[in-house]
Amino acid sequence: MILEKSILAVITTNKTKVQGGGAPIFLCEHQNEMDLIAKNLEAILDGIAHSISEDMYIIVKHFE
């Protein structure tokens, strides 16, 4: 099996939308904090931040 994509992190301000899973979950107090954490994790993890909704981002790593 060849892995093409992987979710590295979930960042949200709404803890009711996420449950335990295979990726770390970062709970934020407000939108600005969520945006900052998503931007920083995107750079640190060498992934891409995708906005799933107004209150959630995921960081995805695309493998070649």
PyMOL commands that set and color helices and strands:
alter all, ss='L'
color gray80, all
select helices_A, chain A and resi 15-17+31-44
alter helices_A, ss='H'
color red, helices_A
select strands_A, chain A and resi 5-12+25-27+48-53+56-62
alter strands_A, ss='S'
color yellow, strands_A
deselect
rebuild
show_as cartoon
